[in-house]
Amino acid sequence: MKVTVETVMLDALTAASSATTAHIEEYGENPMGCGFAWVDVRGVRGKKLESLKGFGFKKKYVGTGVSLWNPSKNITQDMDAKMAGAEACAMILRAAGFDATAGCRLD
């Protein structure tokens, strides 16, 4: 079976959602930790880039590559929970050969 960008992204988004939910269930939501989390991917072009854009990746504000904000799609404002999801997403993407990193910042 051929692994496609779409398959990898579906796995990565599922992992992000699960990780964010698990973080909230274990630690609760931190009302003082309001912030953002995202995944950056660098060095991707052509059809792979177009596939990532189909999942919501957009050109980074600073530097090269593309970013996907809040890959877990969870509506929490807890930055730590969102970061757990972003790290899970980036881990799946790295395992598939992408140059992916997770990032976050407080609001």
N, CA, C and O of each residue as an XYZ file, in Angstrom:
428
protein
N       0.831     -1.180      0.000
C       0.000      0.000      0.000
C       0.880      1.250      0.000
O       1.791      1.376      0.818
N       0.604      2.160     -0.911
C       1.369      3.389     -1.030
C       0.872      4.399      0.009
O      -0.329      4.622      0.154
N       1.817      4.999      0.722
C       1.478      6.010      1.709
C       1.413      7.362      0.994
O       2.363      7.772      0.327
N       0.291      8.035      1.145
C       0.109      9.328      0.496
C       0.152     10.447      1.531
O       0.022     10.200      2.730
N       0.336     11.670      1.062
C       0.311     12.831      1.947
C      -1.040     12.902      2.657
O      -1.113     13.245      3.837
N      -2.095     12.578      1.937
C      -3.431     12.626      2.520
C      -3.554     11.647      3.686
O      -4.107     11.995      4.729
N      -3.046     10.432      3.518
C      -3.093      9.431      4.578
C      -2.290      9.881      5.787
O      -2.737      9.760      6.928
N      -1.097     10.402      5.522
C      -0.234     10.885      6.605
C      -0.921     12.029      7.347
O      -0.917     12.057      8.577
N      -1.509     12.968      6.615
C      -2.163     14.112      7.245
C      -3.367     13.686      8.065
O      -3.583     14.214      9.157
N      -4.148     12.752      7.570
C      -5.295     12.274      8.353
C      -4.825     11.641      9.658
O      -5.434     11.860     10.705
N      -3.738     10.851      9.606
C      -3.161     10.267     10.821
C      -2.637     11.359     11.750
O      -2.836     11.296     12.963
N      -1.969     12.359     11.178
C      -1.389     13.440     11.983
C      -2.473     14.275     12.656
O      -2.334     14.638     13.824
N      -3.530     14.578     11.950
C      -4.621     15.372     12.531
C      -5.371     14.588     13.602
O      -5.799     15.153     14.608
N      -5.526     13.296     13.383
C      -6.161     12.450     14.393
C      -5.298     12.394     15.651
O      -5.811     12.482     16.767
N      -3.990     12.248     15.467
C      -3.071     12.226     16.610
C      -3.106     13.557     17.354
O      -3.069     13.580     18.584
N      -3.176     14.659     16.622
C      -3.228     15.986     17.247
C      -4.483     16.138     18.091
O      -4.423     16.609     19.226
N      -5.609     15.741     17.538
C      -6.873     15.838     18.264
C      -6.852     14.974     19.528
O      -7.273     15.414     20.598
N      -6.368     13.763     19.393
C      -6.299     12.843     20.538
C      -5.368     13.365     21.621
O      -5.688     13.285     22.807
N      -4.213     13.900     21.221
C      -3.241     14.407     22.193
C      -3.780     15.617     22.950
O      -3.580     15.735     24.158
N      -4.459     16.508     22.247
C      -5.028     17.686     22.907
C      -6.117     17.270     23.891
O      -6.157     17.759     25.020
N      -6.988     16.382     23.469
C      -8.057     15.904     24.346
C      -7.486     15.198     25.568
O      -7.951     15.419     26.686
N      -6.481     14.351     25.365
C      -5.861     13.630     26.475
C      -5.206     14.602     27.461
O      -5.288     14.408     28.674
N      -4.559     15.644     26.939
C      -3.928     16.640     27.813
C      -4.974     17.331     28.686
O      -4.765     17.514     29.885
N      -6.093     17.711     28.083
C      -7.155     18.381     28.836
C      -7.759     17.436     29.874
O      -8.038     17.849     31.000
N      -7.962     16.173     29.504
C      -8.526     15.208     30.446
C      -7.598     14.968     31.621
O      -8.057     14.791     32.750
N      -6.284     14.958     31.365
C      -5.322     14.689     32.435
C      -5.059     15.896     33.316
O      -4.987     15.762     34.538
N      -4.911     17.081     32.716
C      -4.493     18.263     33.463
C      -5.582     19.322     33.629
O      -5.406     20.258     34.409
N      -6.694     19.199     32.919
C      -7.692     20.251     32.918
C      -7.228     21.401     32.035
O      -6.124     21.374     31.491
N      -8.078     22.408     31.900
C      -7.712     23.564     31.083
C      -7.110     24.646     31.977
O      -7.634     24.936     33.052
N      -6.019     25.229     31.528
C      -5.339     26.293     32.258
C      -5.876     27.633     31.769
O      -5.547     28.052     30.659
N      -6.692     28.316     32.567
C      -7.279     29.572     32.103
C      -6.254     30.698     31.955
O      -6.521     31.693     31.280
N      -5.100     30.550     32.572
C      -4.076     31.589     32.482
C      -3.077     31.321     31.356
O      -2.197     32.143     31.100
N      -3.207     30.195     30.695
C      -2.270     29.822     29.633
C      -2.866     29.959     28.251
O      -2.686     29.078     27.410
N      -3.572     31.050     27.999
C      -4.225     31.262     26.709
C      -3.169     31.497     25.631
O      -2.301     32.357     25.783
N      -3.244     30.739     24.555
C      -2.253     30.908     23.504
C      -2.542     30.097     22.269
O      -3.648     29.595     22.068
N      -1.519     29.981     21.445
C      -1.627     29.367     20.131
C      -0.579     28.266     19.980
O       0.433     28.258     20.681
N      -0.835     27.339     19.058
C       0.155     26.317     18.690
C      -0.017     25.999     17.214
O      -1.109     26.123     16.660
N       1.067     25.591     16.593
C       1.048     25.341     15.158
C       2.122     24.324     14.780
O       2.970     23.959     15.594
N       2.065     23.880     13.540
C       3.085     22.999     12.968
C       3.664     23.692     11.744
O       2.923     24.178     10.890
N       4.983     23.736     11.660
C       5.686     24.274     10.495
C       6.276     23.116      9.704
O       6.781     22.152     10.280
N       6.207     23.217      8.387
C       6.848     22.239      7.502
C       7.699     23.023      6.511
O       7.225     23.962      5.871
N       8.967     22.624      6.395
C       9.890     23.277      5.470
C      10.373     22.293      4.408
O      10.356     21.077      4.602
N      10.798     22.851      3.293
C      11.424     22.045      2.257
C      10.484     21.178      1.446
O      10.907     20.157      0.905
N       9.236     21.553      1.348
C       8.280     20.755      0.580
C       7.809     21.579     -0.626
O       7.573     22.783     -0.530
N       7.684     20.892     -1.749
C       7.283     21.569     -2.993
C       6.343     20.695     -3.789
O       6.058     19.553     -3.427
N       5.870     21.259     -4.880
C       5.087     20.495     -5.855
C       3.795     19.934     -5.314
O       3.055     20.605     -4.594
N       3.536     18.687     -5.674
C       2.275     18.038     -5.307
C       2.130     17.869     -3.797
O       1.026     17.979     -3.263
N       3.233     17.604     -3.112
C       3.167     17.475     -1.656
C       2.743     18.799     -1.026
O       1.921     18.819     -0.110
N       3.297     19.891     -1.511
C       2.925     21.207     -1.003
C       1.447     21.489     -1.259
O       0.741     21.973     -0.375
N       0.987     21.188     -2.456
C      -0.419     21.416     -2.776
C      -1.329     20.553     -1.894
O      -2.397     21.002     -1.479
N      -0.911     19.325     -1.611
C      -1.697     18.463     -0.720
C      -1.757     19.042      0.690
O      -2.816     19.036      1.317
N      -0.626     19.543      1.193
C      -0.617     20.152      2.525
C      -1.519     21.387      2.566
O      -2.228     21.610      3.547
N      -1.490     22.175      1.516
C      -2.348     23.361      1.456
C      -3.822     22.960      1.494
O      -4.654     23.682      2.044
N      -4.136     21.816      0.910
C      -5.502     21.321      0.954
C      -5.971     20.993      2.366
O      -7.173     20.937      2.626
N      -5.033     20.779      3.272
C      -5.355     20.512      4.670
C      -5.266     21.771      5.526
O      -5.396     21.702      6.748
N      -5.046     22.917      4.893
C      -5.054     24.176      5.631
C      -3.702     24.816      5.869
O      -3.633     25.882      6.479
N      -2.622     24.198      5.406
C      -1.311     24.831      5.562
C      -1.255     26.105      4.728
O      -1.771     26.161      3.611
N      -0.619     27.122      5.295
C      -0.452     28.398      4.595
C       0.989     28.848      4.730
O       1.703     28.398      5.627
N       1.420     29.737      3.840
C       2.776     30.276      3.888
C       3.039     30.871      5.264
O       2.199     31.579      5.819
N       4.225     30.574      5.811
C       4.596     31.111      7.114
C       4.675     32.635      7.065
O       4.997     33.219      6.031
N       4.377     33.268      8.195
C       4.478     34.724      8.283
C       5.935     35.174      8.211
O       6.241     36.212      7.624
N       6.826     34.396      8.805
C       8.246     34.728      8.843
C       9.037     33.486      8.444
O       8.752     32.390      8.927
N      10.012     33.645      7.578
C      10.834     32.521      7.170
C      10.217     31.733      6.027
O       9.267     32.171      5.378
N      10.784     30.567      5.805
C      10.329     29.732      4.690
C       9.464     28.589      5.188
O       9.517     28.213      6.359
N       8.677     28.051      4.294
C       7.842     26.904      4.627
C       6.388     27.280      4.778
O       5.970     28.386      4.438
N       5.623     26.326      5.300
C       4.188     26.508      5.503
C       3.831     26.133      6.942
O       4.537     25.359      7.588
N       2.725     26.694      7.432
C       2.274     26.456      8.802
C       0.820     26.034      8.827
O       0.022     26.430      7.978
N       0.493     25.223      9.818
C      -0.889     24.858     10.107
C      -1.141     25.213     11.564
O      -0.569     24.608     12.470
N      -2.002     26.196     11.778
C      -2.330     26.626     13.132
C      -3.379     25.697     13.726
O      -4.328     25.300     13.051
N      -3.196     25.355     15.000
C      -4.110     24.520     15.772
C      -4.495     23.236     15.023
O      -5.659     23.057     14.665
N      -3.541     22.358     14.790
C      -3.854     21.129     14.048
C      -4.871     20.234     14.747
O      -5.481     19.381     14.102
N      -5.065     20.411     16.054
C      -6.053     19.585     16.764
C      -7.483     20.033     16.490
O      -8.425     19.266     16.694
N      -7.649     21.271     16.030
C      -8.961     21.882     15.789
C      -9.807     21.959     17.061
O     -11.021     22.151     16.989
N      -9.171     21.811     18.222
C      -9.869     21.915     19.500
C     -10.075     23.392     19.830
O      -9.188     24.209     19.586
N     -11.237     23.738     20.382
C     -11.538     25.148     20.633
C     -10.996     25.665     21.970
O     -11.258     26.809     22.341
N     -10.253     24.843     22.684
C      -9.663     25.294     23.940
C      -8.753     26.496     23.716
O      -8.204     26.675     22.629
N      -8.600     27.312     24.743
C      -7.639     28.408     24.676
C      -6.329     28.031     25.361
O      -5.386     28.822     25.360
N      -6.255     26.849     25.939
C      -5.083     26.383     26.677
C      -3.928     26.079     25.718
O      -3.981     25.118     24.952
N      -2.890     26.910     25.773
C      -1.746     26.749     24.881
C      -1.061     25.394     25.068
O      -0.646     24.773     24.090
N      -0.940     24.935     26.304
C      -0.258     23.664     26.550
C      -1.006     22.496     25.903
O      -0.386     21.582     25.359
N      -2.327     22.529     25.964
C      -3.119     21.472     25.327
C      -2.955     21.528     23.810
O      -2.791     20.498     23.157
N      -3.001     22.737     23.257
C      -2.809     22.887     21.812
C      -1.410     22.453     21.396
O      -1.232     21.861     20.331
N      -0.411     22.748     22.236
C       0.964     22.357     21.918
C       1.117     20.837     21.935
O       1.866     20.286     21.128
N       0.427     20.162     22.831
C       0.463     18.692     22.838
C      -0.024     18.156     21.495
O       0.550     17.215     20.947
N      -1.084     18.763     20.974
C      -1.597     18.359     19.669
C      -0.639     18.679     18.540
O      -0.447     17.866     17.636
N      -0.032     19.865     18.584
C       0.917     20.257     17.541
C       2.140     19.332     17.537
O       2.635     18.956     16.474
N       2.619     18.971     18.723
C       3.769     18.065     18.800
C       3.421     16.682     18.253
O       4.238     16.060     17.574
N       2.219     16.201     18.543
C       1.797     14.893     18.024
C       1.702     14.928     16.505
O       2.118     13.986     15.829
N       1.160     16.005     15.975
C       1.050     16.165     14.519
C       2.430     16.196     13.870
O       2.674     15.505     12.882
N       3.331     17.002     14.433
C       4.689     17.116     13.886
C       5.428     15.780     13.942
O       6.184     15.451     13.028
N       5.215     15.018     14.998
C       5.876     13.715     15.127
C       5.459     12.775     13.995
O       6.302     12.091     13.416
N       4.171     12.738     13.681
C       3.683     11.891     12.586
C       4.268     12.363     11.252
O       4.687     11.550     10.428
N       4.292     13.670     11.051
C       4.846     14.210      9.801
C       6.340     13.906      9.681
O       6.815     13.558      8.600
N       7.075     14.033     10.772
C       8.521     13.711     10.733
C       8.751     12.243     10.410
O       9.658     11.900      9.652
N       7.920     11.377     10.992
C       8.050      9.944     10.732
C       7.805      9.625      9.256
O       8.302      8.624      8.741
N       7.044     10.474      8.589
C       6.762     10.282      7.161
C       7.790     10.987      6.275
O       7.676     10.965      5.049
N       8.792     11.612      6.894
C       9.871     12.216      6.118
C       9.793     13.716      5.919
O      10.622     14.281      5.206
N       8.822     14.377      6.526
C       8.712     15.831      6.415
C       9.611     16.509      7.446
O       9.851     15.967      8.524
N      10.103     17.690      7.107
C      10.856     18.519      8.050
C       9.830     19.346      8.822
O       9.554     20.494      8.476
N       9.268     18.746      9.873
C       8.168     19.363     10.621
C       8.575     19.663     12.056
O       9.248     18.863     12.706
N       8.157     20.830     12.537
C       8.373     21.221     13.919
C       7.089     21.826     14.485
O       6.253     22.339     13.742
N       6.948     21.760     15.782
C       5.803     22.357     16.463
C       6.254     23.625     17.162
O       7.390     23.719     17.624
N       5.364     24.592     17.236
C       5.660     25.828     17.927
C       4.442     26.337     18.678
O       3.320     25.901     18.419
N       4.661     27.268     19.614
C       3.549     27.844     20.349
C       3.953     29.214     20.891
O       5.133     29.558     20.953
N       2.937     29.982     21.280
C       3.174     31.260     21.959
C       1.945     31.630     22.749
O       0.823     31.273     22.390
N       2.172     32.361     23.844
C       1.056     32.870     24.636
C       0.404     34.025     23.924
O       1.038     34.739     23.147
N      -0.864     34.199     24.196
C      -1.618     35.295     23.587
C      -1.415     36.571     24.394
O      -1.968     37.615     24.047
